[in-house]
């Protein structure tokens, strides 16, 4: 294999002239070289329309000649200044076409600061990327003609009847004697010898150019636009001239299906221009459709991706209608959001601002931050006036927006709830992976044998990962306390990372979409510490299952592990023996047969000491304090663990109790904590009988959890 050696020294450093830089990397200046003919043509005729907008030109001609590959733009504006540019020392004409960042767009005095051009690069790029270019300007009874080849200035050699390249040549101004002659003619042929332009721009974009010229014609009402092109071997000339925006809107913008109702047959037109040439113009049409179709312009430049001015328009529409206070037939204020009101809107937005900023050289998106508030202030004020005069139509628009809002919310709810069952949409015999750092999957697809442990704490989950049956036991780690499902709406619950993940992991769906047959586990086991924090988390999870997966409770899929409070270990010579219990008395009974006794007080201290001689007794404060073997014995091993199944027979009673014991009103909890005589565990209440507000209760350790919920509120 040969070794390639790359050198890097002084001779590797290149310094390109501005025009050579454009020829080397044209994509940096015209964005997409595939549409070079359209991009460079735009640079020419949009400059011409700056003259129209300023009131100095009335006609623009654009000619596309595929026979010789020439693009020509002619306007009857003031013409490029004839004199010498003081900064460059060359004619203004040559400076504009050979020096990037030169032009009349930087000073407010030329075009009021609202010209479409920004950087003074576009027309220079046209020269840099042309095989040959001619510019003739007429002004003040004189004319100046610049001819370049491969971006180099040329002079005419009469002797040889040809152009001769001379980078230093600056064409002189020639007297014409006609003071009425004014305007500019630009003509160029794209240089296809430039590597990145090979194969592009040979076929002119007639349709795209026609559409853009029509846009510029309606943005400059009354201006005449003449478009000449070749089609089928024949030369075709079209003329565009619009007297009103409505003409252009109906022909080229409006997209409303025949079955859609038009709420504003008389279009809303906003025309607010300031003395400094800044301003906002808009035409709006509302319909019953859902498509949003807004053509946005900044300083006559089409912003295909919208931008800040479109955001300002939509906020103005929302604010004007929503704050007017329309109500439904029952007197309730309509509820909708900005997106709902702006659906079904067809419109044109054209703004003129100074120092416009865009996301790229191609100006597809306006990024000027002040444009948002500028548009919103003007449009909202005019819309309020329109609403005052057209309240019946405005109320109809608000009603339609409210209907869209309700439809959208129901659809979003169903989609979000359905996400919890999409995990089971994998092909038969496979399983979609769940990407979550706090979830460990099991391998089996048999839900009847699969168990999901919902575990509190890193230590406990780590122990369970070591001792679990990887085929049938999955583990989900809770990072802290979850939301109280009885106190938040469905939207907020779905936005909660861990509860949403829990629904996805189980795979049965949520709320009215919950289907136990789709559950990936038939044992969902709440595994928390036997302390107040653990009880709090367990209560929150029980509330979630009761509210959002009630069918799983009915099916008997929800369990609570009963971890031991005490452990006793006896070390013998050749073996050890471990016993577990939820009280010392239970532990002693397990260690050695004792007569039935109700408390340790019935046993004398000496007898207790004698009975427990050789045993090491530990009080477990959390599952994480156990060893891996102990965790497996008390939680994971189906033969030795203790699980309590949660079941319920009456949905209404269950929901009433969950909401009363876990919801925002505290009265029922205060009654329960204040000495209501019936105090059993939540699990036992679910299992033994339908629940009512007063016999719904929590075991002694759970009262702390309820108090904590009230404190957090």
matplotlib code that plots the C-alpha trace (Angstrom):
import matplotlib.pyplot as plt

x = [0.0, 1.5, 1.7, 0.2, 2.3, 0.6, 2.8, 1.8, 4.1, 4.1, 3.5, 0.3, -1.4, -3.5, -4.9, -7.8, -9.2, -12.9, -14.1, -11.9, -13.3, -16.8, -15.8, -14.0, -17.0, -20.1, -22.4, -21.4, -22.9, -25.8, -26.7, -27.8, -25.7, -28.3, -30.5, -27.7, -29.7, -32.7, -30.6, -28.4, -31.5, -33.2, -30.2, -30.6, -34.4, -34.9, -32.5, -34.7, -37.7, -36.0, -36.2, -39.9, -40.6, -38.8, -41.0, -38.4, -39.3, -42.5, -41.5, -39.1, -38.3, -36.8, -35.5, -34.4, -32.7, -31.8, -30.4, -27.4, -27.8, -28.2, -30.2, -31.2, -32.9, -33.9, -35.6, -36.5, -35.3, -32.7, -29.8, -26.6, -24.7, -22.4, -19.6, -16.5, -16.8, -14.6, -13.7, -12.6, -11.3, -13.1, -16.4, -19.4, -20.5, -17.3, -17.2, -20.7, -20.0, -16.4, -16.1, -18.3, -20.2, -20.6, -24.0, -26.7, -28.4, -26.3, -27.5, -31.1, -30.9, -30.9, -33.9, -35.1, -33.3, -35.9, -34.2, -34.2, -30.5, -28.3, -24.7, -23.9, -22.7, -25.5, -24.9, -21.1, -21.6, -23.5, -20.3, -18.0, -19.9, -20.5, -18.6, -19.4, -21.4, -22.6, -24.0, -25.2, -26.5, -28.1, -28.3, -27.9, -27.5, -24.6, -24.1, -21.5, -20.9, -19.1, -18.1, -16.4, -15.3, -14.8, -15.2, -12.3, -12.9, -12.5, -12.2, -13.2, -10.4, -11.7, -8.8, -9.4, -13.2, -13.0, -12.9, -9.5, -9.2, -7.7, -8.3, -7.4, -9.8, -12.6, -15.2, -15.6, -18.9, -20.1, -22.4, -25.7, -27.3, -30.6, -31.5, -34.7, -32.8, -32.5, -32.3, -30.1, -29.6, -27.8, -27.1, -24.9, -24.1, -23.3, -19.8, -20.3, -16.6, -16.6, -16.4, -19.3, -21.6, -21.1, -24.4, -26.4, -28.2, -28.3, -32.1, -33.7, -36.3, -39.2, -42.0, -40.1, -39.1, -42.6, -44.0, -41.4, -42.1, -45.8, -45.0, -43.0, -45.7, -48.4, -46.1, -45.6, -49.2, -49.4, -45.9, -45.6, -43.5, -42.7, -41.3, -39.9, -38.8, -38.4, -40.9, -41.1, -38.7, -40.9, -40.4, -43.2, -43.8, -46.1, -47.1, -48.0, -49.7, -51.9, -54.2, -55.2, -53.8, -57.1, -56.3, -53.0, -54.4, -57.3, -55.1, -51.9, -52.3, -55.8, -56.1, -59.5, -61.4, -64.9, -66.3, -64.8, -66.7, -65.2, -65.8, -64.4, -65.6, -64.7, -61.0, -59.4, -56.8, -54.3, -52.2, -50.1, -47.1, -45.0, -43.2, -39.8, -40.9, -41.3, -44.7, -47.0, -49.4, -51.5, -54.4, -56.2, -58.9, -60.3, -61.9, -63.1, -60.1, -57.1, -54.3, -52.3, -51.1, -49.3, -47.0, -44.6, -42.3, -39.7, -38.7, -40.3, -38.1, -40.1, -39.4, -40.3, -39.7, -41.5, -39.9, -40.4, -42.9, -45.2, -45.0, -46.0, -48.9, -50.3, -49.9, -51.7, -54.6, -54.8, -54.6, -57.2, -59.8, -59.2, -59.1, -62.3, -64.2, -66.5, -68.6, -70.6, -74.4, -74.1, -72.1, -68.8, -65.7, -64.4, -61.3, -58.7, -55.0, -53.1, -52.6, -56.4, -57.4, -54.7, -55.7, -57.6, -56.0, -54.9, -53.0, -50.2, -47.9, -45.5, -43.4, -40.8, -38.2, -34.7, -31.6, -33.5, -31.7, -32.1, -31.1, -29.0, -27.8, -30.9, -33.2, -35.6, -36.4, -36.5, -34.7, -35.0, -36.4, -38.0, -40.1, -42.3, -43.5, -43.6, -46.0, -48.0, -48.7, -49.9, -52.0, -53.6, -54.8, -56.3, -57.9, -59.6, -61.2, -62.3, -63.7, -65.7, -67.4, -67.8, -68.7, -70.9, -68.2, -65.6, -67.7, -68.0, -64.2, -63.8, -66.4, -64.5, -61.2, -62.8, -64.1, -60.6, -59.2, -61.5, -60.8, -57.1, -57.0, -59.0, -56.7, -53.5, -54.9, -55.6, -52.2, -50.4, -52.4, -51.8, -48.0, -48.2, -49.3, -47.1, -44.4, -46.4, -46.7, -43.4, -43.5, -44.5, -41.6, -39.7, -39.7, -39.3, -36.5, -37.2, -34.4, -34.3, -31.4, -33.6, -35.2, -33.8, -35.7, -36.5, -36.2, -39.4, -42.5, -44.8, -46.8, -48.2, -44.6, -43.2, -42.9, -42.1, -40.6, -41.0, -38.1, -37.3, -33.6, -30.3, -29.0, -32.1, -32.3, -28.7, -29.2, -32.2, -30.4, -27.9, -30.4, -33.2, -34.3, -33.3, -35.8, -38.9, -38.1, -37.8, -36.8, -37.8, -36.0, -37.9, -35.7, -37.6, -41.3, -43.6, -46.5, -49.6, -52.0, -55.1, -53.8, -52.6, -54.4, -53.9, -51.6, -49.2, -49.2, -48.2, -45.5, -44.0, -41.0, -41.3, -45.1, -45.0, -42.2, -44.1, -47.1, -44.9, -43.1, -46.4, -47.7, -51.4, -52.4, -53.8, -57.2, -60.0, -57.5, -56.1, -56.4, -55.0, -54.6, -51.9, -50.0, -46.4, -46.5, -49.2, -47.4, -46.6, -44.9, -44.5, -41.2, -40.6, -39.0, -41.0, -40.7, -42.7, -41.0, -41.6, -45.2, -45.5, -44.2, -46.3, -49.4, -48.6, -48.2, -51.4, -53.2, -51.7, -52.8, -56.2, -56.8, -55.1, -54.9, -58.0, -58.5, -55.2, -56.4, -59.6, -57.5, -55.4, -52.1, -50.9, -49.0, -47.2, -44.1, -44.1, -40.4, -39.3, -38.6, -36.2, -33.7, -31.9, -28.7, -27.2, -23.7, -22.9, -19.7, -20.6, -23.7, -25.7, -29.4, -31.3, -34.8, -36.9, -40.0, -42.1, -41.8, -39.4, -42.1, -42.8, -39.1, -38.7, -41.6, -39.9, -36.6, -38.0, -41.5, -43.1, -46.5, -48.9, -48.2, -49.4, -46.2, -42.6, -43.7, -45.2, -41.8, -39.3, -36.1, -34.1, -36.2, -35.8, -32.1, -32.0, -34.1, -32.1, -28.7, -26.4, -28.6, -27.6, -30.9, -31.0, -33.7, -33.9, -34.5, -34.5, -34.2, -30.8, -29.5, -30.0, -27.5, -28.1, -29.0, -31.5, -33.1, -33.5, -35.0, -37.5, -38.5, -37.4, -37.9, -41.5, -41.4, -40.2, -41.3, -44.5, -46.7, -50.0, -52.4, -54.4, -57.9, -61.1, -64.6, -66.2, -64.7, -66.8, -66.1, -62.4, -62.1, -64.0, -61.7, -58.5, -59.6, -60.7, -57.6, -55.1, -56.8, -56.4, -59.2, -57.8, -61.0, -61.2, -57.6, -57.9, -60.8, -58.8, -55.8, -57.9, -59.2, -61.7, -62.0, -61.8, -58.1, -57.0, -54.3, -55.1, -54.2, -56.6, -59.4, -59.0, -59.0, -61.7, -64.6, -65.8, -64.5, -66.4, -64.9, -64.8, -63.7, -61.1, -58.0, -54.3, -52.2, -50.4, -47.2, -49.2, -50.6, -47.2, -47.3, -50.6, -49.3, -46.3, -48.6, -50.5, -47.2, -46.0, -49.2]
y = [0.0, 3.4, 6.1, 9.5, 12.4, 15.8, 18.8, 22.1, 25.1, 28.7, 27.7, 25.9, 29.1, 30.8, 34.3, 34.5, 37.7, 38.4, 37.3, 34.2, 33.2, 33.4, 31.3, 28.7, 28.3, 29.6, 27.7, 30.0, 33.0, 31.6, 28.7, 26.1, 25.9, 23.6, 26.6, 29.0, 30.5, 31.4, 32.7, 35.0, 36.2, 37.1, 39.2, 41.3, 41.8, 42.3, 45.2, 46.6, 46.3, 48.3, 51.2, 50.4, 50.4, 53.6, 55.2, 55.7, 52.9, 51.7, 48.8, 45.8, 43.4, 40.0, 37.9, 34.3, 33.1, 29.5, 29.7, 31.6, 31.0, 34.7, 36.3, 40.0, 42.4, 45.9, 48.6, 52.3, 53.4, 56.1, 54.0, 53.2, 56.4, 57.4, 59.0, 57.8, 56.0, 58.0, 54.9, 52.6, 55.2, 53.4, 54.1, 53.3, 50.9, 48.8, 48.9, 47.5, 44.5, 43.7, 44.5, 42.5, 44.5, 47.5, 48.9, 51.4, 49.2, 50.2, 53.8, 54.8, 57.7, 55.4, 53.0, 54.1, 51.2, 48.7, 47.3, 43.5, 43.5, 43.3, 42.4, 43.8, 40.4, 39.1, 41.1, 40.8, 37.0, 37.3, 38.8, 36.4, 33.3, 34.6, 33.7, 37.2, 40.0, 43.4, 46.2, 49.5, 52.3, 55.5, 58.5, 62.3, 62.3, 59.8, 56.1, 53.8, 50.2, 47.6, 44.3, 41.4, 38.0, 35.4, 38.4, 40.4, 43.9, 44.2, 47.0, 46.8, 46.6, 48.2, 46.9, 43.2, 43.7, 41.8, 42.3, 42.3, 41.5, 44.2, 44.1, 47.8, 49.0, 51.1, 52.0, 55.8, 57.7, 58.6, 61.6, 60.6, 64.0, 62.5, 63.7, 61.6, 58.3, 56.5, 53.0, 49.9, 46.9, 43.8, 40.8, 37.8, 34.2, 31.7, 30.2, 26.4, 25.8, 26.4, 22.9, 23.3, 24.7, 22.0, 20.7, 23.3, 26.4, 25.3, 25.0, 28.2, 27.9, 29.5, 28.6, 29.6, 32.9, 33.6, 33.0, 35.2, 38.0, 37.8, 38.1, 41.2, 42.7, 42.4, 43.7, 46.8, 47.5, 49.2, 48.2, 46.6, 43.4, 42.0, 38.4, 36.9, 33.3, 30.5, 27.7, 24.9, 26.8, 30.0, 33.2, 34.0, 37.3, 37.7, 40.9, 41.1, 44.1, 44.0, 46.7, 45.0, 42.3, 40.4, 39.7, 38.0, 36.3, 34.6, 33.5, 32.3, 32.0, 31.0, 27.2, 26.5, 23.3, 23.6, 21.8, 24.3, 27.2, 30.6, 32.7, 35.9, 36.2, 39.9, 39.5, 41.3, 43.8, 45.6, 48.5, 50.4, 52.2, 54.7, 57.8, 56.1, 53.5, 50.8, 49.2, 46.1, 45.0, 41.8, 40.1, 37.4, 34.9, 32.5, 29.2, 26.0, 24.0, 22.9, 23.9, 27.1, 28.9, 32.2, 33.8, 36.0, 38.7, 41.0, 44.0, 42.2, 39.1, 35.8, 34.1, 30.5, 29.3, 32.2, 33.8, 36.3, 38.3, 35.3, 34.6, 38.2, 37.9, 34.7, 36.1, 39.2, 37.1, 35.1, 38.0, 40.1, 37.4, 35.7, 38.9, 40.2, 37.7, 35.8, 33.1, 30.1, 29.7, 28.9, 32.0, 30.2, 31.8, 29.9, 27.9, 27.6, 28.2, 30.2, 27.2, 26.4, 29.9, 30.2, 26.9, 27.3, 30.7, 31.8, 35.0, 37.3, 39.2, 41.8, 43.9, 46.6, 47.0, 48.3, 46.1, 42.9, 39.8, 36.3, 32.8, 32.5, 34.4, 33.1, 34.9, 32.0, 32.8, 36.2, 36.2, 39.9, 39.7, 43.2, 42.2, 40.0, 42.9, 45.3, 43.1, 42.1, 45.7, 46.9, 43.8, 43.4, 47.0, 46.8, 43.4, 44.8, 47.4, 44.8, 42.6, 45.5, 46.0, 42.2, 40.6, 37.9, 36.6, 37.0, 34.9, 32.2, 32.1, 31.7, 28.9, 27.1, 27.5, 26.0, 23.0, 22.5, 22.8, 20.1, 17.8, 18.2, 17.7, 14.5, 13.3, 14.1, 12.4, 9.2, 9.3, 9.8, 7.1, 4.8, 5.2, 3.0, 0.0, 0.6, -1.4, -4.6, -3.8, -5.6, -8.6, -11.9, -13.5, -10.3, -7.4, -3.7, -2.4, 0.2, 2.7, 3.9, 3.9, 3.1, 0.0, -3.5, -5.8, -9.5, -11.9, -13.8, -12.9, -14.9, -12.4, -15.1, -15.8, -12.3, -10.0, -6.3, -5.0, -1.3, -0.6, 2.4, 3.2, 2.4, 0.0, -2.2, -2.2, -3.1, -6.1, -7.2, -7.0, -9.5, -12.0, -11.7, -14.3, -12.5, -14.5, -13.5, -10.7, -7.0, -4.1, -0.4, 1.9, 4.9, 8.0, 9.6, 10.1, 10.1, 12.5, 12.3, 11.2, 12.4, 16.0, 16.5, 16.3, 13.6, 15.9, 16.5, 12.9, 11.9, 14.5, 13.0, 11.0, 8.0, 7.5, 7.8, 5.2, 3.0, 3.0, 2.2, -0.6, -2.3, -1.9, -2.3, 1.3, 4.0, 5.2, 4.0, 2.5, 0.1, -3.5, -6.2, -8.6, -6.4, -6.2, -7.5, -8.6, -10.4, -9.6, -5.9, -5.7, -2.5, -2.9, -0.2, 0.1, -0.6, 3.0, 6.2, 7.2, 3.7, 3.9, 7.3, 6.0, 2.9, 5.1, 7.3, 4.2, 2.7, 6.0, 5.8, 2.3, 3.0, 6.0, 5.1, 1.3, 0.2, -2.9, -4.2, -4.0, -5.9, -8.5, -9.0, -7.9, -5.4, -6.7, -5.2, -6.9, -7.3, -7.0, -8.1, -5.6, -8.0, -10.5, -13.1, -15.0, -17.9, -18.9, -22.6, -24.4, -25.7, -23.8, -20.6, -20.2, -16.9, -16.2, -13.1, -11.6, -8.4, -8.4, -9.8, -12.1, -13.4, -13.9, -15.8, -18.0, -18.8, -19.5, -21.8, -23.1, -21.1, -21.2, -18.7, -15.3, -11.9, -9.9, -10.0, -8.7, -12.0, -13.5, -12.6, -10.9, -13.9, -16.2, -14.0, -13.9, -17.6, -18.3, -15.9, -17.1, -17.4, -15.3, -11.9, -9.8, -6.9, -4.3, -3.5, 0.2, -0.3, -3.0, -1.8, -3.1, -6.7, -8.9, -10.2, -13.6, -12.1, -9.9, -13.0, -14.9, -12.3, -10.6, -12.5, -16.2, -17.1, -19.9, -17.8, -14.2, -12.6, -10.7, -9.0, -8.8, -5.6, -6.2, -4.2, -5.0, -1.5, 1.2, 4.1, 3.4, 2.9, 6.1, 8.1, 6.8, 7.5, 11.0, 11.8, 10.3, 11.6, 14.6, 18.2, 18.6, 17.6, 17.1, 13.3, 12.8, 14.9, 12.8, 9.6, 10.9, 12.4, 9.1, 7.4, 4.0, 1.9, 1.9, -0.9, -0.9, 0.5, -2.9, -4.7, -2.2, -2.8, -6.6, -7.1, -4.8, -1.8, 1.4, 4.3, 7.7, 6.7, 3.1, 3.9, 4.0, 3.5, 1.3, 3.0, 3.7, 5.2, 8.0, 9.6, 9.4, 11.2, 13.9, 14.3, 14.8, 17.5, 19.2, 19.2, 20.8]
z = [0.0, -1.0, 1.6, 0.8, 2.1, 2.6, 2.9, 4.6, 4.2, 2.9, -0.7, 0.3, 1.4, -1.3, -1.3, -3.8, -5.2, -4.2, -7.7, -7.8, -4.3, -5.7, -8.7, -6.4, -4.0, -5.7, -3.3, -0.5, -2.4, -4.3, -2.0, -4.6, -7.7, -9.3, -9.8, -10.8, -13.7, -11.5, -8.6, -10.8, -12.8, -9.5, -8.5, -11.7, -11.8, -8.1, -8.3, -11.1, -8.9, -6.2, -8.6, -9.2, -5.4, -5.0, -7.6, -10.3, -12.7, -14.3, -16.4, -16.1, -19.0, -18.5, -21.5, -21.3, -24.5, -24.5, -28.0, -26.8, -23.1, -22.4, -19.5, -20.0, -17.6, -18.6, -16.5, -17.1, -13.7, -12.9, -14.1, -12.3, -11.4, -14.2, -12.2, -10.3, -6.9, -4.4, -2.3, -5.1, -7.5, -10.4, -12.1, -9.9, -12.6, -12.5, -8.7, -8.3, -10.6, -9.6, -5.9, -3.4, -0.8, -3.1, -4.0, -3.1, -0.4, 2.6, 2.8, 3.6, 1.1, -1.9, -1.2, 2.2, 3.9, 2.7, -0.4, -0.9, -1.2, 1.9, 1.2, -2.2, -3.3, -5.6, -8.7, -8.2, -8.1, -11.5, -13.0, -11.3, -12.6, -16.1, -19.3, -20.5, -19.1, -20.5, -18.5, -20.1, -17.9, -19.2, -16.9, -17.1, -20.9, -20.8, -21.0, -19.7, -21.1, -19.0, -20.8, -18.9, -19.8, -17.0, -14.7, -16.2, -17.7, -21.5, -24.1, -27.7, -30.3, -33.5, -35.5, -34.7, -34.1, -30.8, -27.0, -25.3, -21.6, -19.4, -15.6, -15.3, -18.0, -16.8, -19.5, -20.1, -19.9, -23.4, -24.1, -25.7, -25.8, -24.7, -21.2, -21.3, -21.7, -18.3, -17.1, -16.9, -19.2, -17.8, -20.0, -19.1, -20.1, -17.3, -17.3, -17.4, -17.3, -13.6, -12.1, -9.7, -12.4, -15.0, -16.1, -14.3, -15.6, -19.3, -19.3, -18.0, -15.2, -17.1, -14.7, -11.6, -13.2, -14.4, -10.9, -9.3, -11.7, -11.0, -7.3, -7.9, -10.2, -7.5, -4.8, -7.0, -8.2, -11.5, -12.7, -16.1, -16.2, -19.6, -19.7, -22.9, -23.2, -25.8, -25.8, -28.5, -30.7, -30.6, -28.7, -26.2, -24.5, -21.5, -19.6, -16.0, -14.4, -11.3, -10.1, -6.8, -4.5, -4.9, -8.5, -7.7, -4.5, -6.4, -9.2, -7.4, -3.6, -2.6, -2.0, -0.6, -1.6, -2.9, 0.1, 2.5, 3.9, 3.3, 6.5, 5.0, 1.4, 1.6, 2.3, 5.2, 3.8, 6.0, 4.5, 6.9, 5.4, 7.3, 6.0, 6.4, 3.8, 6.5, 7.0, 6.8, 4.1, 4.4, 2.8, 4.9, 4.1, 6.7, 5.8, 7.5, 6.2, 8.1, 5.7, 6.5, 3.4, 4.0, 1.4, 3.3, 1.9, 3.3, 1.2, -1.8, -1.1, -0.8, 2.5, 1.7, 5.3, 6.9, 9.9, 12.6, 10.7, 10.2, 13.9, 14.6, 12.2, 13.9, 17.4, 16.3, 14.9, 18.1, 20.4, 18.5, 18.4, 21.8, 23.8, 22.3, 24.6, 22.2, 23.9, 22.9, 23.1, 26.8, 27.6, 28.1, 26.6, 23.6, 24.3, 21.6, 20.9, 18.3, 16.1, 16.0, 14.9, 12.2, 10.6, 7.4, 6.7, 3.2, 3.0, 1.9, 4.3, 3.0, 5.2, 4.7, 7.4, 7.7, 8.3, 7.6, 8.7, 7.2, 8.0, 4.8, 1.8, -0.1, 2.5, 2.9, 6.5, 8.2, 11.5, 12.5, 16.1, 16.0, 13.0, 15.2, 17.5, 14.5, 12.6, 15.7, 16.8, 13.4, 12.5, 15.9, 15.9, 12.4, 13.2, 16.3, 14.2, 11.7, 14.4, 15.9, 12.5, 11.7, 15.1, 13.6, 11.3, 14.0, 16.4, 13.7, 13.4, 17.1, 17.1, 14.3, 16.2, 19.4, 17.4, 15.9, 19.5, 20.8, 17.8, 18.1, 21.9, 21.5, 18.7, 20.6, 23.7, 21.7, 20.1, 23.4, 25.1, 22.2, 22.5, 25.6, 23.5, 20.4, 22.0, 21.3, 17.5, 16.8, 14.5, 16.0, 17.8, 18.4, 20.8, 20.2, 22.4, 25.0, 25.2, 28.8, 31.3, 34.2, 32.6, 32.3, 29.9, 30.2, 27.2, 27.2, 25.2, 27.4, 29.5, 31.7, 33.0, 32.9, 35.9, 36.1, 39.3, 39.9, 42.3, 44.5, 44.8, 43.0, 45.6, 45.6, 41.8, 41.6, 43.8, 41.9, 38.6, 39.9, 41.3, 38.8, 36.3, 33.1, 31.0, 32.9, 35.3, 34.2, 36.4, 36.2, 38.6, 39.9, 40.3, 43.2, 43.8, 40.8, 40.2, 42.2, 39.4, 41.3, 41.3, 37.7, 34.4, 31.8, 29.7, 32.5, 33.5, 29.9, 30.0, 33.1, 32.0, 34.4, 34.4, 30.6, 30.5, 32.9, 30.6, 27.6, 29.4, 30.5, 27.0, 27.8, 27.1, 29.4, 30.5, 28.2, 25.9, 28.6, 27.4, 29.8, 26.9, 25.5, 28.7, 28.5, 32.1, 34.2, 37.4, 37.9, 41.3, 43.3, 45.2, 47.8, 51.2, 54.3, 55.6, 55.1, 51.9, 50.5, 51.5, 49.9, 46.6, 46.8, 47.4, 44.4, 42.2, 43.4, 42.5, 39.0, 38.5, 39.9, 37.7, 34.4, 34.3, 36.2, 34.0, 35.1, 38.7, 37.7, 36.0, 39.1, 37.5, 40.2, 43.2, 46.2, 47.6, 51.4, 52.3, 55.7, 58.5, 60.3, 59.4, 61.6, 60.7, 62.6, 61.8, 62.3, 61.7, 58.3, 57.3, 57.9, 58.1, 57.5, 58.7, 57.9, 59.5, 59.7, 63.5, 66.1, 67.4, 63.9, 63.5, 66.8, 65.8, 62.5, 64.2, 66.8, 67.6, 70.4, 72.0, 70.5, 72.1, 71.3, 72.0, 73.0, 76.4, 77.2, 77.0, 79.6, 78.7, 79.8, 77.7, 74.6, 75.0, 75.4, 72.4, 70.2, 71.4, 68.3, 66.1, 64.6, 64.3, 61.8, 61.4, 57.6, 56.9, 53.1, 50.5, 49.6, 53.0, 52.0, 50.3, 46.8, 48.2, 50.7, 48.0, 45.8, 48.7, 49.8, 46.5, 43.4, 44.4, 43.7, 46.3, 49.3, 48.7, 50.0, 47.5, 48.1, 45.1, 44.6, 43.3, 43.2, 42.2, 41.9, 39.6, 40.8, 44.5, 43.8, 41.8, 44.4, 47.2, 45.2, 44.4, 47.9, 49.6, 47.0, 45.4, 46.1, 48.7, 52.1, 54.1, 53.7, 54.5, 57.6, 58.7, 58.1, 59.9, 62.7, 64.1, 61.8, 63.4, 60.3, 59.4, 57.2, 54.4, 51.0, 49.5, 51.9, 51.2, 47.5, 48.0, 50.6, 49.6, 47.5, 48.9, 50.4, 51.5, 55.2, 55.1, 52.5, 54.6, 54.8, 57.0, 59.9, 58.0, 55.0, 57.1, 57.0, 53.2, 53.2, 55.4, 53.1, 50.2, 52.0, 53.0, 49.4, 48.3]

ax = plt.figure().add_subplot(projection="3d")
ax.plot(x, y, z, "-o")
ax.set_aspect("equal")
plt.show()
